Amino acid sequence: MGIKTLKKIFLGFVICFLIFTSQKNFASDSLQTEYKFVRVAIGNQNFQNYTYQTTTIFGTSDIRIYDKKTNALIAEFPADTFVEISMKNNTFEAKTIKTELNTEENTSQVTVTLTDNDIIIRVDGGLLGIKDLKRKGKQALYKSSFELVKKPKTENLFYIVNVLDVQDYLKGVVPNEMPTSFGLAALKAQAVAARNYVLSPRTRLVNEYDVVDSVASQVYFGANTEETVANKAVDETDGIVAIHNWDLILAQYSSTAGGYTESFENVFSEVNNKKFPSNHKPYLASKPDMISQLPLKTEEDVRIFYTTKPDSYDIRSPYYRWQKNWTKEELEGVLARTLKEQSKTGFVYPKFESSDDTLKLIDIRPKRRGDSGKLIDVEIVTDKGAYTVQKELVIRRIFQKNNISLPSANVVFEFIVDENNEILEINAYGGGFGHGVGMSQYGAGFMGKELKMPYDKILKHYYSNISLGTEPIILSAHPTQQQITQSFYLEHKSAELIIDNRFRLSKIMMIINGRKLELPLVQDIFAFKSPMKIDISELVKKGENTITFCYPLEEGSMKAVRLYVEAINPNADKFGF
């Protein structure tokens, strides 16, 4: 073994040691930290607008404003001072304004020209607020920092983007996406699903932020809506995601599936080309809650299922079963409006382009359903022609009652006719609320609270063939992949290291909860056909764990390994389905 090789081995261990001994300073180095940040666009009071020309900011501690491009401090304001920030001639300007917080006679008003670059607003040890913006009836408050980011190709318009750690973001999401009364296990399942959502790669329509704070992404109401049990759920799933075939799953969820979830492709279209049905996602496959439930193969099967209340996990939901009713004239008026509106989506064939605001309804014909009985295609026959409507959300918006869309597309229709077979009324019988793909939140609540199921079993019911663990990483000689630290919470002192070593790395170096070790990797050619599983239960602990992985530099630059830590529940067999 040469001197250069010895130096590389020594350097590799030194790097690992330095990472371990300086973990408290990781936040300043994004390449060596487990911290992940998310950029959330903050909408106005009714979430209808995400661009601003002016806004009024305040902080519970002193506000500091920085030029994002130069990182220079350009203005400071005391705590509880309302600062109006606006754009004029594409330059940010700040002005203190007299409000209920600073009404003293000697309060001086200050106007400061800031910069023509984007700006960062920080409050050390405090929270940021936007004047008069309320969430859940309370003044909205936010952790970390705001960035005011210019909207490209516009004059004097900007976004307000809350930049914060993913864990803090989730604490503002979980209690607003699921009632905390559903219990800790369901909230943990929700926390993992929400973590998957925000960490999964996505096609972004706007480059200036990752997600918005409304149902268009996930409901995020900030720090003032956090609740203790929801925070506990986020903390006790720290670093845990749902994985299928080495990728984070798209963890879709909705309020109530109605006893039978639907396959992804039967609900959503492809983002880029609007292809519908979309591509299949094996972990988002349709399944009934009860294994005794027979397939819904005929219209009569669907009718029986949604006009009765068979046992299911989300049977406690007020939307488990529902009914809507229209007079013939009422529904005709609705369809004349909604067919025209929804034709703009591209999922009404042919487009409804009548200039007449009236039509005569002749029939409603289901043409295709998903495994859950969800309408995929429905034909609406009128005196102006027959129109095929696709996609559950479009179908829900077509059949409105009092300007409100159907709760779901799990629906069957019934015509009430007179002695001449003329339609008098139309009844709709349905089940569920939302798209019905993936986790049913009411179902998760029942499973956790009533059946005492742990969160991992809840998730593995709704998402097929998944594992739960840390985000898969790649360890290589690349500077950003030489050493990676991950923190994660284990409910049980049981875990496995899952390793894909197809490039035949001979070993990796690790520091697990302060213990340094070198892990030899099997070199048998047959071992590379499937991932290696190494039990590390003796090295981890129940609760928060930290692992630093180091690439052995003496292996050269042509090798790599991908891996993750899978959380194991030793009591899994106790909860069967």
C-alpha atoms as one frame of an Amber mdcrd trajectory, in Angstrom:
protein
   0.000   0.000   0.000   1.529   3.327  -1.097   1.920   6.579   0.809  -0.762
   8.258  -1.336  -3.273   5.503  -0.522  -2.526   5.761   3.196  -3.028   9.526
   3.009  -6.409   9.054   1.338  -7.565   6.562   3.983  -6.394   8.865   6.760
  -8.043  11.869   5.090 -11.332   9.965   4.757 -11.441   9.208   8.487 -10.432
  12.763   9.338 -13.269  14.141   7.229 -15.774  11.876   8.997 -14.385  12.835
  12.392 -14.536  16.545  11.608 -18.126  16.238  10.439 -19.104  14.467  13.617
 -17.345  16.898  15.932 -18.790  19.962  14.202 -22.407  18.919  13.748 -23.655
  22.008  15.573 -22.202  24.160  12.818 -23.823  22.260   9.945 -26.462  24.903
   9.261 -23.887  27.111   7.534 -22.863  24.390   5.076 -25.700  23.126   2.894
 -23.530  20.372   1.411 -22.873  18.684   4.743 -26.092  19.167   6.628 -29.213
  17.145   7.087 -31.266  20.351   7.180 -33.529  20.875   4.176 -35.293  24.087
   3.337 -38.523  24.790   1.507 -39.672  27.975  -0.239 -43.369  28.664   0.364
 -45.231  31.412  -1.494 -47.627  33.218   0.845 -51.004  34.110  -0.611 -53.408
  36.862   0.310 -56.340  36.372   2.663 -58.418  34.246   0.257 -55.437  32.653
  -1.556 -56.540  34.194  -4.833 -53.374  36.202  -5.346 -49.671  35.472  -4.886
 -48.212  38.655  -6.338 -47.888  41.961  -4.529 -46.962  45.538  -5.311 -46.942
  46.498  -1.665 -47.080  44.675   1.670 -46.703  45.582   5.326 -44.341  43.442
   7.400 -43.665  43.343  11.132 -41.538  41.220  13.448 -41.830  40.129  17.071
 -38.140  41.022  17.355 -35.955  43.439  15.415 -36.269  43.246  11.628 -33.170
  43.176   9.446 -33.402  43.539   5.670 -30.644  42.231   3.391 -29.872  42.575
  -0.297 -30.156  38.979  -1.497 -27.570  39.387  -4.243 -24.840  40.936  -2.089
 -26.027  39.694   1.347 -25.426  43.235   2.618 -27.543  44.564   5.505 -29.490
  47.496   4.036 -32.060  48.386   6.715 -33.046  47.688  10.333 -36.304  48.314
  12.167 -37.316  47.729  15.802 -39.649  44.945  16.889 -43.387  45.584  16.511
 -42.834  48.264  13.882 -45.010  48.037  10.791 -42.851  48.425   7.702 -44.580
  49.016   4.393 -42.503  47.618   1.563 -43.395  48.483  -1.997 -41.836  48.530
  -5.440 -41.417  51.684  -7.448 -39.495  51.727 -10.701 -38.607  48.098  -9.963
 -36.806  49.144  -6.773 -37.849  48.118  -3.265 -38.711  50.888  -0.844 -39.454
  50.569   2.888 -41.512  53.000   4.944 -42.559  52.794   8.594 -46.235  53.529
   9.106 -48.201  54.581  12.142 -50.472  51.795  13.355 -51.935  50.498  16.574
 -48.437  49.222  17.458 -46.605  52.546  17.152 -48.969  55.434  17.674 -46.914
  57.569  20.041 -46.580  61.205  19.010 -42.795  60.957  18.898 -42.863  57.946
  16.571 -40.945  59.066  13.514 -41.799  57.771  10.062 -38.850  56.640   8.010
 -38.636  55.997   4.275 -35.690  54.015   2.940 -34.818  53.129  -0.652 -33.570
  49.571  -0.412 -32.324  47.906  -3.597 -33.330  46.838  -7.071 -32.372  43.253
  -6.158 -34.533  40.739  -4.297 -34.490  41.206  -0.528 -34.339  38.937   2.532
 -36.164  39.849   5.756 -35.025  38.173   8.980 -35.945  38.365  12.662 -33.446
  36.670  14.954 -35.279  34.687  17.617 -38.661  36.013  16.596 -41.499  35.605
  14.121 -42.509  37.531  11.026 -46.006  38.706  10.238 -47.901  40.343   7.390
 -50.304  43.019   8.536 -53.971  41.963   8.477 -53.204  38.490   7.107 -55.118
  35.961   9.182 -55.059  32.186   9.204 -57.619  30.229  11.245 -58.936  33.536
  12.476 -55.588  34.569  13.997 -52.812  36.872  12.878 -50.541  34.772  10.674
 -46.964  34.467  11.972 -44.011  32.793  10.273 -40.667  31.333  11.295 -37.237
  31.921   9.764 -37.229  34.490   6.953 -39.133  36.102   4.105 -37.749  36.701
   0.669 -39.404  39.330  -1.480 -38.706  38.067  -4.972 -39.408  40.022  -8.130
 -41.880  38.430 -10.497 -40.077  38.003 -13.816 -41.206  39.956 -16.868 -43.441
  42.279 -14.858 -43.156  45.794 -13.481 -43.222  46.410  -9.725 -44.634  43.030
  -8.705 -43.109  40.545  -6.265 -43.765  37.303  -4.395 -43.571  36.896  -0.609
 -41.697  33.631  -0.002 -41.285  32.095   3.452 -37.970  30.197   3.499 -37.739
  27.734   6.363 -36.606  24.287   7.477 -38.823  21.428   6.291 -39.561  20.339
   9.872 -40.830  23.815  10.781 -42.833  23.913   7.549 -44.499  20.594   8.376
 -45.492  21.866  11.813 -47.499  24.541  10.014 -49.006  21.966   7.633 -49.994
  18.866   9.619 -52.605  20.417  11.986 -54.133  22.265   9.042 -54.356  19.240
   6.768 -55.703  16.833   9.411 -57.726  17.422  12.603 -55.493  16.788  15.614
 -58.415  14.890  17.173 -57.545  12.036  14.770 -54.724  11.105  17.144 -50.956
  10.778  17.099 -50.641   7.747  14.800 -52.742   9.330  12.042 -50.900  12.616
  12.442 -47.592  10.782  12.037 -48.870   9.200   8.826 -49.936  12.663   7.691
 -46.518  14.086   8.576 -44.739  11.478   6.447 -47.126  11.995   3.522 -46.678
  15.771   3.751 -42.875  15.386   3.996 -42.893  13.209   0.890 -44.987  15.773
  -0.932 -42.699  18.692  -0.278 -39.437  16.782  -0.826 -40.485  14.994  -4.030
 -39.221  16.504  -7.280 -41.990  18.250  -9.170 -42.592  20.210 -12.336 -42.770
  23.790 -11.128 -44.812  26.383 -12.948 -42.960  29.136 -11.066 -39.220  28.963
 -10.393 -39.226  31.490  -7.557 -40.762  29.121  -4.978 -41.379  25.410  -4.344
 -44.968  25.328  -3.104 -47.810  27.662  -2.191 -49.583  27.817   1.164 -53.030
  26.689  -0.023 -54.769  23.487  -1.115 -53.101  23.949  -4.501 -50.047  22.437
  -2.722 -50.554  21.734   0.982 -52.313  23.956   3.504 -49.584  25.824   5.390
 -50.767  28.406   7.912 -47.504  29.172   9.699 -46.301  29.129  13.279 -49.407
  30.596  14.895 -51.449  27.488  14.066 -49.037  24.880  15.410 -50.423  22.375
  17.914 -48.478  20.288  20.445 -49.624  16.848  19.275 -49.001  17.721  15.613
 -45.512  18.996  16.469 -44.895  15.700  18.251 -45.972  13.815  15.125 -43.544
  15.813  12.989 -40.679  15.405  15.478 -41.269  11.677  15.931 -41.153  11.043
  12.189 -38.151  13.299  11.635 -36.265  12.302   8.500 -38.655   9.458   7.629
 -40.115   9.239   4.119 -42.060   6.650   2.130 -39.990   4.956  -0.576 -40.786
   2.752  -3.567 -38.066   1.428  -5.859 -35.499   3.890  -4.418 -37.654   6.946
  -5.063 -39.785   9.032  -2.747 -43.389   8.238  -3.541 -45.918  10.842  -4.580
 -47.900  10.499  -1.353 -51.342  11.588  -2.493 -54.030  11.872   0.171 -57.578
  13.124   0.485 -60.216  13.511   3.151 -62.359  10.410   2.546 -61.929   7.595
   0.035 -65.383   6.169   0.703 -64.139   2.684   1.529 -62.278   2.084  -1.723
 -59.231   4.018  -2.937 -58.641   4.678  -6.627 -55.583   4.135  -8.839 -53.556
   7.223  -9.639 -53.880   6.980 -13.422 -57.691   7.012 -13.272 -57.768  10.373
 -11.506 -54.839  12.515 -12.622 -53.569  13.564 -16.041 -49.918  13.968 -16.949
 -48.623  17.433 -16.093 -46.704  18.043 -19.295 -49.084  16.801 -21.976 -52.459
  16.340 -20.217 -52.486  12.646 -21.155 -55.428  10.929 -19.456 -55.546   8.344
 -18.019 -52.008   9.057 -16.888 -49.127   6.662 -16.277 -49.581   4.000 -13.611
 -47.905   4.380 -10.215 -47.745   0.912  -8.632 -47.789   2.215  -5.061 -50.986
   4.184  -5.769 -53.122   1.237  -6.819 -56.827   0.973  -6.047 -57.819  -1.172
  -3.093 -60.833  -1.645  -0.808 -60.498  -1.166   2.936 -62.053  -4.559   3.597
 -60.485  -7.564   1.884 -63.942  -9.157   1.835 -65.218  -6.454  -0.503 -65.924
  -7.862  -3.967 -64.710  -5.973  -7.062 -67.075  -3.315  -8.421 -67.375  -4.679
 -11.949 -70.858  -3.567 -12.987 -73.026  -0.473 -12.652 -75.211  -2.425 -10.267
 -72.178  -3.294  -8.093 -71.289   0.390  -7.906 -74.886   1.389  -7.166 -75.188
  -1.085  -4.298 -71.826  -0.039  -2.835 -72.558   3.706  -2.805 -76.182   3.485
  -1.694 -75.277   1.374   1.343 -72.753   1.711   4.150 -70.444  -1.307   4.183
 -67.759  -1.396   6.866 -64.648   0.619   6.060 -61.942   2.590   7.814 -63.390
   5.997   6.887 -66.990   5.151   7.782 -66.953   7.884  10.480 -66.528  10.630
   7.886 -69.596  12.820   7.338 -68.878  12.392   3.627 -68.623   8.596   3.730
 -71.966   8.561   1.928 -73.858  11.560   0.585 -76.756  12.480  -1.659 -77.522
  15.413  -3.978 -80.786  16.262  -5.729 -81.770  18.554  -8.586 -84.982  19.290
 -10.387 -84.605  18.745 -14.117 -84.714  22.490 -14.787 -82.181  23.176 -12.045
 -79.630  20.690 -13.388 -80.153  21.883 -16.948 -79.271  25.400 -15.847 -76.193
  24.104 -14.045 -75.000  22.076 -17.047 -75.499  24.947 -19.487 -73.035  26.947
 -17.404 -70.556  24.312 -16.241 -70.150  22.509 -19.568 -69.021  25.807 -21.061
 -66.719  26.584 -18.117 -65.139  23.133 -17.979 -64.662  22.938 -21.745 -61.686
  25.237 -21.157 -59.892  22.404 -19.338 -59.669  20.301 -22.490 -61.524  17.385
 -20.877 -64.972  17.980 -22.390 -65.434  16.416 -25.848 -66.557  18.069 -28.022
 -66.252  21.507 -26.490 -69.551  22.993 -25.398 -69.666  26.257 -27.308 -73.358
  27.063 -27.473 -74.210  30.747 -27.210 -77.593  29.721 -25.815 -77.795  29.574
 -22.023 -80.360  26.781 -22.069 -80.297  23.087 -22.892 -82.507  20.071 -22.458
 -81.114  17.107 -20.543 -81.879  13.750 -22.106 -79.569  11.315 -20.267 -76.438
  10.838 -18.151 -74.477   7.753 -19.198 -71.442   6.463 -17.310 -68.983   5.261
 -19.956 -66.013   4.184 -17.847 -65.278   3.785 -14.151 -62.204   3.085 -12.066
 -61.825   0.118  -9.741 -63.433   2.085  -6.910 -66.454   2.894  -9.074 -65.161
   6.409  -9.625 -66.399   7.979 -12.850 -63.615   8.378 -15.397 -65.765   9.160
 -18.465 -69.390  10.223 -18.395 -71.561  11.148 -21.357 -74.120  13.912 -20.937
 -76.773  13.692 -23.647 -78.630  16.927 -24.431 -80.709  18.413 -27.186 -77.550
  20.230 -28.325 -75.519  17.039 -28.615 -73.731  14.450 -26.486 -70.704  15.582
 -24.461 -68.128  13.278 -22.891 -66.550  14.581 -19.696 -63.306  13.084 -18.332
 -61.381  13.289 -15.021 -62.848  13.193 -11.561 -62.307  16.870 -10.735 -63.859
  18.046 -14.003 -66.811  15.690 -13.502 -67.276  16.983  -9.951 -67.283  20.559
 -11.216 -69.795  19.760 -13.950 -72.438  18.490 -11.528 -72.636  21.409  -9.101
 -75.267  21.954  -6.477 -75.666  25.519  -5.173 -72.397  26.375  -6.963 -70.541
  23.680  -5.017 -68.889  20.762  -6.806 -69.735  17.153  -5.974 -67.744  15.852
  -2.989 -66.267  13.115  -5.198 -66.750  11.355  -8.541 -67.768   8.122  -6.764
 -71.328   8.719  -7.876 -74.351   7.023  -9.415 -77.346   8.873 -10.844 -81.047
   8.128 -10.524 -83.798   9.682 -12.632 -87.252  10.350 -11.224 -89.724  10.353
 -14.126 -93.442  10.949 -14.608 -96.014   8.675 -16.206 -94.823   9.794 -19.640
 -91.232   8.902 -18.792 -90.286  12.573 -18.700 -87.491  13.451 -16.263 -88.675
  15.344 -13.182 -85.713  15.074 -10.799 -82.183  13.719 -10.709 -80.657  12.156
  -7.601 -76.939  11.569  -7.141 -75.718   9.005  -4.587 -72.049   8.966  -3.765
 -69.271   8.327  -1.307 -66.067  10.024  -0.310 -64.670  13.534  -0.377 -61.734
  14.439  -2.603 -59.863  12.519  -5.273 -59.667   9.260  -3.291 -56.101   8.363
  -4.289 -53.645   7.214  -1.622 -54.306   7.833   2.041 -57.798   8.530   3.311
 -57.372  10.934   6.218 -60.570   9.826   7.939 -59.487   6.234   7.391 -56.094
   6.953   8.934 -57.802   8.534  11.936 -59.995   5.472  12.484 -57.110   3.019
  12.050 -54.898   4.885  14.503 -57.404   5.862  17.153 -59.960   3.052  17.063
 -57.793   0.128  15.913 -54.561   1.303  17.589 -52.565   0.731  14.438 -49.106
   2.385  14.260 -48.435   4.967  11.598 -46.268   2.676   9.472 -49.123   0.181
   9.073 -51.500   2.973   8.137 -49.143   4.154   5.421 -48.448   0.644   4.134
 -52.173   0.017   3.792 -52.759   3.034   1.603 -49.456   2.966  -0.312 -48.655
  -0.464  -1.730 -45.233  -2.091  -1.433 -43.436   0.836   0.180 -40.716   1.011
   2.789 -40.226   3.744   5.372 -36.817   5.199   6.005 -34.410   7.979   5.268
 -34.124   9.638   1.872 -31.982   7.475  -0.433 -28.578   9.067  -1.008 -25.650
   8.517  -3.362 -22.178   8.284  -1.850 -19.345   8.937  -4.299 -16.103  10.853
  -4.802 -18.009  13.910  -6.022 -17.422  16.793  -3.562 -21.118  17.063  -2.698
 -21.431  13.297  -2.113 -18.250  12.450  -0.191 -19.901  12.794   3.204 -23.589
  13.050   3.999 -25.245  13.335   7.399 -28.829  12.295   8.056 -30.919  12.621
  11.205 -34.023  10.497  11.688 -36.377   9.290  14.382 -37.027   5.597  15.022
 -40.094   4.364  16.893 -38.314   1.068  17.548 -34.683   0.178  18.075 -34.691
  -1.680  14.804 -33.341  -0.686  11.391 -31.628  -2.022   8.300 -29.168  -0.406
   5.960 -30.352  -0.935   2.362 -27.448  -0.756  -0.101 -27.344  -0.821  -3.887
 -23.691  -1.601  -4.597 -23.750  -2.389  -8.285 -20.494  -0.429  -8.772 -18.766
  -2.695  -6.242 -17.519  -0.319  -3.616 -15.474  -2.386  -1.142 -16.528  -0.506
   1.994 -18.078   2.615   3.451 -17.221   4.517   6.601 -19.897   5.650   9.034
 -20.412   7.448  12.295 -23.648   6.212  13.906 -24.690   8.137  17.001 -21.040
   8.948  17.701 -19.676   5.474  17.015 -17.156   5.293  14.146 -16.921   2.133
  12.092 -15.887   0.781   8.720 -18.439  -1.388   6.942 -17.052  -3.906   4.420
 -19.360  -4.538   1.459 -19.877  -7.967  -0.066 -18.091  -8.434  -3.394 -19.856
 -11.620  -4.533 -21.022 -11.016  -8.097 -24.461 -12.472  -7.301 -24.943  -9.941
  -4.493 -25.470  -7.122  -6.980 -28.699  -8.522  -8.396 -30.681  -7.126  -5.468
 -29.991  -4.583  -2.717 -27.965  -5.672   0.296 -29.717  -5.538   3.679 -27.555
  -5.080   6.756 -29.115  -5.115  10.215 -27.892  -2.089  12.180 -30.303  -2.458
  15.086 -27.445  -2.741  17.581 -26.108   0.625  16.414 -29.295   2.694  16.461
 -31.603   3.723  19.282 -35.253   4.386  19.807 -35.689   8.103  19.233 -33.484
  10.526  17.324 -30.480   9.106  15.474 -27.688  10.696  13.451 -25.584   8.932
  10.833 -22.717  10.354   8.815 -21.718   8.353   5.731 -18.246   8.850   4.258
 -16.943   7.739   0.883 -13.533   6.004   1.078 -11.410   8.240  -1.151  -8.904
   5.474  -1.855 -11.621   3.758  -3.951 -11.102   6.375  -6.664 -13.642   8.415
  -8.604 -15.287   5.689 -10.693 -17.327   4.028  -7.952 -20.475   4.947  -6.071
 -23.093   3.407  -3.835 -26.654   4.373  -3.019 -28.265   3.575   0.285 -30.854
   4.428   2.868 -31.804   3.393   6.394 -35.088   1.493   6.580 -37.091   1.763
   9.792 -38.270  -1.684  10.901 -41.316  -2.383  13.063 -40.654  -5.693  14.877
 -44.355  -5.861  15.768 -45.516  -5.599  12.155 -47.180  -9.013  12.102 -49.466
  -7.965  14.919 -51.430  -5.753  12.571 -52.553  -7.651   9.497 -55.072  -6.567
   6.910
